[in-house]
Amino acid sequence: MVTKTIFKKITQLHSELELKINQVYDDDGDIVKIAEKSLILIDETIRKLKDLITKHQFENIAEEVYFFKKLKPQFISKFIYYSSVLDIESHKPDVGNKILKKYYEAEQEKLKIFYVEQSEFYSYYRRDATYLDHKIFIRNSYDLKMKLSFGFYNFDTSFTTSHDHIIAKLIANQQFDQYLRKQIEKLSENSDGTAMSPVVWSASKVALVELVFALYQTKCFNGGQADLAEVVRWAEKSLNISLGNYHKTFGEIRLRKSDRTKFLMLLNHNLNSHMDALDE
């Protein structure tokens, strides 16, 4: 099987996984159960991914680097993220908001330690540098003088490189930090009696779903790493609204016979009209 075909299959696997995880959020409100169910789905998908790659010989270095630097971390980061969520929530003490807030803040401090330990590679990753890619994202091609991933020798060398796991960890940590921030914000709001925002969404829920999906597909959140469910929850919380079964709503939007993105078109029209009026 050629690499191009495999990459298409991988993209499809990732899309299907995200859809399944989003459905888990729709079906259950308990974050511990959500994390457990999501981990099962992610594990099944990673096994399929591994079957596609372990015996595959990439046609060139660029393709192999792309898989281990860009594609594989998308899957592994999800497993790390939901493992972290499951661990912290299943061990969460039954205490007051003040102590619970410190509990979440302690987890944030652990993330800072990881960033310090990986500061050199984190800089390389953030700058989207490539000069070391041929060493750190190619199987069985690593430099012992470089800092390797924790537990590197425990990994299957046909499905890992020296640094792809670190990228997955960085992505997962960014998502986990956002999760911790949300939990801390909730606890702070509950303890200080912060008033609800006076800004209320007054257009239709369908219009908001259309907007949220557009923002998600444009990768406007967390560098494109945020899950759709996270974006929806953010919109619901920010605007104090429930979007219900947003997958069903989006399906109805897709079935429109004309102007499927009519709300986005309305936004475009109104903004351009306003700028035209200012130009007069």
Beta strands, then each sheet from edge to edge (+ up, - down):
end
